[in-house]
Amino acid sequence: MACLGLGAGLMSVYGFFVPALSEEFGVGAATVNIGPVALMLVPGLASPFVGRFADRLPIRRIILTGCTLAALALVLTSMAPSLILAGLSFALFALGMTLYGPVVINSLMVKLYAGNEGKALALVAAGTSLASAILPPLVGAGLEVWGWRSALAALGVSLAVVLWVLVLAFIPASGGGTAAAADTPSKPKDIYRRREFWLVGVAVALVFNVSVLATICYPPLFISRGVDPMQVGFMVGTSAIAGLCGKLFVAFSADYLHDRPRILALCILLVQVSGIAILLLIDSGWMLWLGLACSGFGVGAFLPVHPWLNSRYFDNSIIGQVNGAQMPLMLPLGLAGPPLAGLAFDRTGSYDLALAAMFVLLVLAGLVLASLPKPRAAL
């Protein structure tokens, strides 16, 4: 939970540093906002290799290497004399974060909690939600008192200390890494031949990219509809709370649906599709809150559902490779979606076209998930 909170959860504080970086290096916010692209591109390219490490090496060693690299990268970023060096250091942070990110942590949960992996995956995923609630006020206070460089360095040092203490205390030294059994596919080409690999990967890629678009589009969408910015903040907070509820729902339901993974995935997707439809059709009133809650529920729930689905179709000894090999599928839409949504707004003055595209993508994801076979003995 701490690894995901101090990894992917750090995205919740990125925006705090944008104005300071823009002023420091004399560039626009649009240039600084390129940073999050590294948090998609680097993990997307590195995860297939990291997944193989997670199946073959002690995971505690991988996590400690990653958090040390990430902390060092944040300190280097805080000392960077130019925007180019700051960007390179941040890319190094993205690589370090990948080593203690979802591919590695989810693999560890599946391996350690066989039979209860659904609950373990969902509770661990709650770390991102908790980080989104705890980190922003702390970082905001640090920026106010110390300035962006000292605050970022303090964040890096705190990350290393907290994760080293927790990882050494709670993760077994030999936990996770195992040699694949002789009769299980351990080579990428064997995994890629499995139909389930592509069905789960494509469906989750569609859902995750809708989630990215939602995060980007929702605030300006509601502001363009005349909603007060302060109220928009509360609305987005409601979506985050609903996301945490989605993760808890998976925690209490996934392990009862081991043999029916399609049912759980499609039910969550139906809630999310309903939320997008409400936002597309309703311009104001309490229904907007309901639409946001339904959308946020699906966004939160699908974070643990992805590795859980893989655990239903693949042997635990190769689960890291499977999770990692699917990550590049997230990149095409993930890199193209936000600029296209912005272009649609520039041309039409509305994000309704982006909402319609999100609805279509979720429907396509539902059709793909409906094509999944029943779980069988993992090959």
N, C-alpha and C positions, 0 to 999 in steps of 0.2 A: 504493500500500500504506500509506504514512504517512497519507494523507488519510483512509482508512477506519479506520485504527487510532486516529487522534486525532479521529475523528468518532463513528461508530457504536460504535467500540471503547471509548469513554469510559463506556458503560453499565456496564462491568465495575467501575467505581469509584464509581458513584452511591451504592451502599449504605453506603460509608464515611462519607458526609456526613450520613446520615439521623439518627443519634443526636445529633450536634452541633447540627443544625438544629432538631430537636425540643426540645432543652434551651434553645437560644438564644431561640426564639420562643414557647416554652410551648405547643406543640401535640403531638398524638400522631403516631406514626410513620405511621399510615394517611393523615393529611393530607399529610405530606411525600412519601409514596409516590405522590401524584397527579402529581408531576413527570414521571415517564416517559410519562404520557399525552401530554404536549406533544411528546415525541420521536416519537410516532406521528401525532398530530393535525396538527401544523404541517407536517411533510413531506408528509402525505397530501393536504393542501389546496394546498400550494405547488408540489408536484412537477410538475403539468401545465404550469405557467408556466415553471418552471426548465428543464424538458425542452426547451421551445421555444427558450429562451435558448441552451442547449447546442448546438442545431443551427444557430444563426444568429450567435452571437458567439464570439470567441476564448475557448476554455475556460480558459486560464490566467488570464485576467482575471476570470472568474467565480469560480474557485477562490480567488484572492487576496482578492477582495471577501468571500467567505464566511468564510475563516479569520480575516480581520481582524475581521469582525463578531462571530464566535463568541468570539474571544479577548477583545474588548472587553466582551461580554456576561458572560463569566465573571468578569472583574474587577469589573464593576458588581454582579454577584450577591454577590461577596465583601464589597462595601461597603454592601449593602442594610440599611437600618435596620428594615425590617419584612418579614414573610413575603410580603405582597402584592407589594412591589417586588422581592423576590427571585424570586418566581414570574414576574413580567413580564420580568425580565432573563433568566431561564432560557428563557422562550419566545423571546426574541430570539436566544439561543444556538441553539435548535432551528432557527430560520430560517437563521442563518448556516451551521450544519452542513449544511442541505439544499443549500446552494450548493456545497459540496465533498463531498457525500455520494454514495451509490451511483448515483443517476440521472446525475449529471454525470461521475463517474469512469468508470462503465461505458460511457457514451457515448464518452468519450475513447478507451478501450481498443479499442472496436469500430472506431472511425474510424482509429486509428493502426496497428492490427495486423490489418487485413483478411486473412483466410485463416488467422490464428493467434489469433483472438479468444478461443477457448475457453481456451487456455493463459494468455493475458494476463488474462482475467477471473478465472480461478481463483487465479492467483498473487497478484493484487491483493487478492482477498477474504481471503487468508491474513493480511492486516494486522490484521483484527479479532481473530483467534486470538492473534497475537503480542502485541497490546496487552493482551489478557486475562491474559497471562502476565507481562508486563513492568510494566504500570502499577500494579496493586494494591500490590505491596510498596513502590514509590516513593511512592505517595500515602499509604499507611499510615505510612511514616516521616515524611513531611511533616506529617501531622496530629499525630503524636506530638511533633514538635519545635516546630512553628510555630502549631498550632491551625488550625481549619477555614478562617478567613478568609484568612490568609496563604498557606495551602497551595493554596486555590482560585485566588487571584490568581497565584501562581507557576505553577500549571497553565495558566492562560490565557496568560500571557506566554510560557511555553515552547512552547505550541501555535503561537502566532504566529511565533516565531523559527524553529522547526524547519520549519514548512510553507513559510514564505516562502523560506528558503534552498533547500529541496529542490525546490519548484515552479519557482523561477527557474532552478535548475541543470538540471533534467531535463525540463521540459515546454516544448515549442516555443511561442513567442509567438503564432503563428497557428494552433496545433493545434486541431482539432476543429470549430469553427464553419464551416459552409459553407451556401451557399444551396441549397435543394433543387432537384433537377433538374426540368426542365419537365414531364416525364412521370411524376413521382412524387407521391403524395399529400402535400401539405404542410399541409393544413387539418385540424383535429381531426375534422370531420365525415367526411372521407375515410378517416381511420384507423379511426374507429368503425364504418365499414361493413364492415371486414374481419372475417371470421369468426375468423381466427387471433388477432386482438387479444383478443377476448372469451374464447376457449378458454385461451390462455396466461395471461391476467390472472386469470381465475377460479381456475384450477388452482393457480397460484402463491399467490394470496391464501389459499386453503385450507391449503396446505402451510406458509406463513409463520405463519399464526395458530396452527397446531398447534405450531410451534416456540416461539412466545411462551408458549403454555400449558405446554409442557414445561419451559421455564426457570422458570416460577413454581411448578409443581406438584411437580416431582421431589423437591426437598429435603424438604418436609413430607410427601410421600408415603412416602418411605423411613423418615423418623423415626417416622411413625405406625405403620409396620410393625415397629418395634422395633430399627431399625438405629442403631448408635451415631453421633451427629452427626459425629464426626471421620471415621469411615468414609464417611459420606455425602459429606463434602468430597472425599475421594479418588475416590468414584464419579462425582461431578459433573465432577471433573478428567479422568477417563477419557473422559467424554462429549465434553469439549472437545477432547481429543487426537484422538478419532475424527472430530470435525468437521473438524479440520485435514487428516486423512487423506482425508476426503471431497472437500475442495477440491483436494488434490493428485491424486486420482483423476480429477477433471474436467479438470485441467490436462493430464494425459497421455492422456486418451481422447477429449475433445470434438472435437478437430480431425480425428480419424479417423472421426468419425460425422457429418460435415457433412450428409449426405443422409439420415440416419436419426435425427433429434433425438428422436423419440418413444422409441426404444429406450433411449437413455441416460437420459432422464427417468424412464421407467417402471422401469428397473432400480434406479435410486437410490431411487425411491419404494417399491419392493418391499422393499428393505433396511430402510427406515424403518418401514414397516408391520409387518414381522416383529419389529422391536424393540419397538414398542408392544404387539403381541400377547403377546410374552414377558413384558413387565412386567405386563400385565393378568392373565395366567394363572399366573405364578410369583410366590410371595411371598418367597422367600429363596433363598440359595445362589448359586453362581457364575453361574447363568443370568441373574440380575439384572444382572450386569456385562456379559454378552453383549447383553442387551436394551438397556442404556444405550448401549453402543458402536454398535449398529445404528441406534438412534434418533439419536445424535449425528452419525453418518456422514451420514445423510440431511439433517439440519439444516444441516451445513456445506456439503454438496455443492450444495444448492439455491440458495445465495446467488449463485454465478456462473452456475448453470443458467438462472435467470430471464432476464438480459439476453442470454445465449447463444441461448436459444430465440427471442427476438425477432429476433436478428440472422439467424436462418435464414429468417425469413418477411418481413422488412421491409428496405428499402433503408437503407444506412448513413447517408444524408443526413437521415433522419428518425428515427433510432433513439432520440435523446434525447426526442423528443415521445412516442414509443410507450412507452418506459420510464416517463416521467413521468405519462402519462395513465392508466396502469394502477395507480398508487399509491393513488388513492382507493378502489379495490376492496378494499384491505387493511383499511379502517377499520371497517366494520360489525362483523365478527367480532372484530377486534383490540380494539375498545373494549368489546364486550359479553362476550367470552369469559372474561377473568380474573374479573370479578365473578360470572359464572354458575358458574365452577369453584369459587370460594370459597363460594357459596351451596350448591352440591352437597355440599361438605365439611361445612358447618355442619349440613345436614339429615341426612346419612348417616354422618358421622364418617369418611369415606373418600374418596379421590380416584379410586376405581375407576370411578365414573360419568364423571368427566372423561376418564379414559383410554379408556373405551369411545367417548365422543364423538370423541376424537382419532382413534381407529381408523376410525370411520365417515367423518370428514372426509377422511382420507387415501385411503380407498377411492373416495370421490366424486371426489377430485382425479385418481386414476388413471383413472377412467372418462372424465373430461373430457380428459385428456392422450391417451388412446387414440383420441379423436375428431379429433385433429389430422390435417390432410391432410399429404401429402408436401410437402416444400419445393419451391417453384417460383420462377421469376424474380420477385423482389420487385416489387410494383406500387407 
